[in-house]
Amino acid sequence: MFPSEIPHRSQEPLAKHTSYRIGGPAEVFALPRTKEHLWTLGTYLQKNQTPYCILGNGSNVVAPDEGIQGVVICTKELEAFLEFLPSQKVHASASTLNSRLLNACASQGLGGIEALSGVPGNLGGAIKMNAGTAEGWIEDALLEVELVQLKGGERKVPKRELVYSYREQHYMQAGELVYAATLQLRPEEPAQIKARLAESIRKRKAAQPIELPSCGSVFRNPKGQNAWKLIADAGLRGHKVGGARFSEKHCNFIVNEGGATKSDVLALIELAKEKVKAHSGVDLHEEVIVLQAQVLR
């Protein structure tokens, strides 16, 4: 019996919770609100050997059309907090939306994380994927990351142990979730920060197909090259499979034009890998994550 104290829904469509608007039903869609909820979930998962997966704000994933058997742990409703500390430090929960964090910090005259401007999702996802741009990455501002372990317990990882690479972290263990983080920012005039944020949003709107469902950039940029240009040079700009298409506006975006499935998206991903390798000799690697369940060991 699933723990009744944890808010949850049965057969919840994952398409409602991913930016792609793709995905069948989750057998159990759990919405834990506290650390205690997470620990209770961990006990349940281990005892019953029930498969599970973690879903944040759903902005960098494609969910299976057949749904997920087991438990989808959605972190969107974990307790939210955003605290301003002395010496330009900020303590924020993983469930804090990036847009809210940026706007709140700008109003306080705290800059240094504007590279997150326009990046969808929440702080937990940004930390796990080392979100950012060539102008900076979230790792640059992190002082400490707080993790909750589903098996029980929690740990704090200081800056010296926060090992990152492009779009990857190398310090989290299986069964751990980002719960909160402390960031070190810098003092600036609020108007200057807000102007940079507005300019970043303007550029994204001009260059990216944000009017259609997508996961953002599908592929990582190979060193010294742009994935979108490699895809365009391979002749795939605007190419379509089912309801999914390489955007003509920015072809490192695969957009859902209506009724796209996971299979459609993955077909385009494989086609791009094949065509780019043949045309440019470059191996593309996706940053989008295919949601799948695992057993807590």
C-alpha positions in Angstrom: 0.0 0.0 0.0 1.4 3.4 -1.1 2.0 5.7 2.0 -1.2 7.6 2.4 0.6 10.6 4.0 2.4 11.5 0.8 0.3 13.4 -1.8 0.0 11.4 -4.9 -2.1 10.7 -8.0 -2.8 7.5 -9.9 -2.4 7.2 -13.6 -1.3 10.8 -14.0 -0.4 11.8 -17.6 3.3 12.7 -17.7 2.5 15.0 -20.7 1.0 17.4 -18.2 4.4 17.7 -16.4 7.0 17.9 -19.2 7.8 20.9 -21.3 7.6 18.6 -24.4 4.0 17.8 -23.6 4.8 14.1 -24.2 4.3 11.1 -22.0 1.8 8.5 -20.9 0.5 7.9 -17.4 2.6 7.4 -14.3 1.3 4.5 -12.3 1.9 6.6 -9.1 2.8 10.2 -9.4 4.1 11.3 -6.0 4.4 14.9 -4.8 6.5 14.8 -1.6 6.6 18.1 0.3 9.2 17.4 3.0 12.4 15.5 3.7 10.4 13.1 5.8 8.2 12.4 2.8 11.3 11.5 0.8 12.6 9.2 3.4 9.2 7.5 3.7 9.2 7.0 -0.1 12.6 5.5 0.0 11.6 3.0 2.7 8.5 2.1 0.6 10.5 1.7 -2.6 13.2 -0.5 -1.0 10.8 -2.7 0.8 8.7 -3.4 -2.3 11.5 -3.1 -4.9 9.2 -0.7 -6.7 10.8 1.0 -9.7 11.0 4.8 -9.5 12.3 7.9 -11.3 12.8 11.5 -10.3 11.1 14.4 -12.2 11.7 18.0 -11.5 10.1 20.7 -13.6 10.2 18.4 -16.6 12.1 20.8 -18.9 14.9 18.7 -20.1 13.3 15.3 -20.4 11.2 13.2 -22.8 8.8 10.8 -21.2 7.8 7.4 -22.7 4.5 7.2 -24.5 3.5 4.1 -22.6 4.1 5.9 -19.3 6.0 4.7 -16.2 5.3 1.6 -14.2 6.2 2.3 -10.6 6.5 5.7 -8.9 7.4 9.0 -10.4 8.8 11.3 -7.7 8.0 14.9 -8.7 9.9 17.5 -6.7 7.9 20.5 -7.8 6.0 20.7 -4.5 9.0 20.2 -2.1 9.0 22.9 0.5 10.1 26.1 -1.1 12.3 28.8 0.5 14.5 31.6 -0.7 16.7 33.3 1.9 19.1 36.2 1.6 22.2 35.8 3.9 25.0 38.2 4.8 27.9 38.7 2.4 25.8 38.4 -0.7 24.9 34.8 -0.1 21.6 33.2 -1.1 20.1 30.0 0.3 17.4 28.5 -1.9 15.4 25.3 -2.2 15.8 23.0 -5.2 12.1 23.6 -6.1 12.7 27.4 -6.6 12.1 28.3 -10.3 15.1 29.7 -12.0 13.1 32.7 -13.1 12.0 33.5 -9.5 15.5 33.1 -8.2 16.9 35.5 -10.9 14.2 38.1 -10.4 14.4 38.0 -6.6 18.2 38.3 -6.6 18.1 41.2 -9.1 15.7 43.1 -6.9 18.1 42.6 -4.0 21.0 43.9 -6.2 22.7 40.5 -6.4 24.2 39.5 -9.7 26.4 36.7 -11.0 23.9 34.1 -12.2 22.4 35.9 -15.2 23.6 33.0 -17.4 20.5 31.2 -16.1 18.2 33.8 -17.7 15.7 32.1 -20.0 16.8 28.6 -18.8 13.5 26.8 -17.9 13.1 24.6 -14.9 14.1 25.0 -11.3 17.3 25.3 -9.3 17.6 21.6 -8.6 17.6 20.8 -12.3 20.1 23.6 -13.0 22.4 22.2 -10.3 22.2 18.6 -11.5 22.8 19.6 -15.2 25.3 22.5 -14.5 23.0 24.8 -16.4 24.3 28.0 -18.0 25.9 29.3 -21.2 29.3 30.3 -22.4 28.9 33.4 -20.2 28.9 31.2 -17.0 27.6 28.1 -15.3 25.7 27.5 -12.1 28.7 25.8 -10.6 30.6 29.2 -10.6 28.2 30.5 -8.0 27.7 27.4 -5.8 29.1 27.4 -2.3 27.3 24.3 -1.1 24.7 21.8 -2.2 22.4 20.0 0.2 21.3 16.5 -0.8 18.6 14.2 0.6 19.2 10.4 0.4 16.1 8.3 -0.3 17.6 5.5 1.8 17.7 7.9 4.8 19.9 10.7 5.7 21.2 13.8 4.1 24.6 15.4 3.3 26.1 18.7 2.4 28.6 19.0 -0.3 31.0 22.0 -0.1 32.3 23.9 -3.1 35.7 22.1 -3.1 33.8 18.7 -3.7 31.4 20.0 -6.4 32.9 18.3 -9.4 31.3 19.4 -12.7 31.9 19.1 -16.4 29.8 20.3 -19.4 26.1 19.5 -18.5 27.2 16.9 -15.9 27.9 16.6 -12.2 30.2 14.0 -10.6 29.4 14.0 -6.9 25.8 12.8 -6.5 25.1 9.2 -5.7 22.2 6.9 -6.8 19.1 7.6 -4.8 20.1 11.2 -3.9 18.1 14.4 -4.7 19.1 18.0 -4.6 17.2 19.6 -1.7 18.8 23.1 -1.5 21.9 25.1 -2.3 23.8 28.2 -1.1 25.1 30.5 -3.7 27.7 33.3 -3.6 26.6 36.3 -5.6 28.0 39.8 -6.1 26.6 43.3 -5.4 25.4 45.3 -8.4 22.9 48.0 -9.2 19.4 46.3 -9.6 18.7 48.2 -12.8 21.9 46.9 -14.4 21.1 43.3 -13.5 17.5 43.6 -14.7 18.7 45.2 -18.0 21.0 42.2 -18.6 18.2 39.8 -17.8 15.8 41.6 -20.2 18.4 41.6 -23.0 19.1 37.9 -22.5 15.4 37.1 -22.7 15.0 39.3 -25.8 17.9 37.4 -27.6 16.4 34.0 -26.7 12.9 35.0 -28.0 14.5 36.2 -31.2 16.7 33.0 -31.7 14.7 30.2 -30.2 11.2 28.7 -30.9 9.9 29.2 -27.4 6.3 29.4 -28.7 6.3 25.6 -29.2 6.8 22.8 -26.7 10.4 21.5 -26.6 13.1 20.5 -24.2 15.4 23.4 -25.1 18.6 22.4 -26.8 18.7 18.7 -27.6 22.4 18.2 -28.2 25.5 19.3 -26.4 27.7 21.6 -28.4 30.9 19.7 -29.4 34.1 21.5 -28.4 34.5 24.6 -30.6 31.4 24.0 -32.6 27.7 24.6 -32.5 25.3 21.6 -32.6 22.7 23.7 -34.4 25.1 24.5 -37.3 26.2 20.9 -37.6 22.5 19.8 -37.9 21.8 22.6 -40.4 24.8 21.7 -42.5 23.7 18.1 -42.6 20.5 19.3 -44.3 18.1 18.6 -41.4 16.7 22.1 -40.7 12.9 21.7 -40.7 13.1 18.0 -41.1 10.0 16.3 -39.5 9.1 12.9 -38.2 5.5 12.5 -37.0 4.6 15.5 -34.9 8.2 16.4 -34.1 10.4 18.7 -36.2 13.9 20.2 -36.1 13.0 23.9 -35.7 13.7 26.1 -38.7 14.4 28.9 -36.3 17.0 27.0 -34.2 17.6 23.5 -35.3 19.2 22.2 -32.1 15.6 22.4 -30.9 13.2 19.6 -31.7 9.7 21.0 -31.3 6.4 19.3 -30.8 4.1 20.6 -33.5 1.2 18.6 -32.1 0.9 15.0 -31.2 4.6 14.2 -31.2 5.7 11.1 -29.4 8.8 10.0 -27.7 9.5 7.7 -30.7 9.2 10.8 -33.0 11.8 12.7 -31.0 14.2 9.8 -30.7 14.0 9.1 -34.4 15.1 12.7 -35.1 17.9 12.4 -32.5 19.2 9.2 -34.2 18.9 10.7 -37.6 20.9 13.8 -36.6 23.6 11.6 -35.1 23.9 9.6 -38.4 23.7 12.6 -40.8 26.1 14.8 -38.8 28.6 12.0 -38.5 28.5 11.3 -42.2 28.6 15.0 -43.2 31.0 16.5 -40.6 32.6 13.5 -38.9 31.4 14.8 -35.6 29.7 12.6 -32.9 26.7 14.4 -31.4 25.7 13.6 -27.8 22.2 14.5 -26.5 21.7 16.4 -23.3 17.9 15.6 -23.2 17.2 12.8 -20.7 14.9 9.9 -21.5 12.8 9.3 -18.4 13.0 5.7 -17.2 12.5 3.9 -13.9 15.0 2.1 -11.8 15.0 0.1 -8.6 16.5 1.7 -5.4 19.4 -0.5 -4.4 
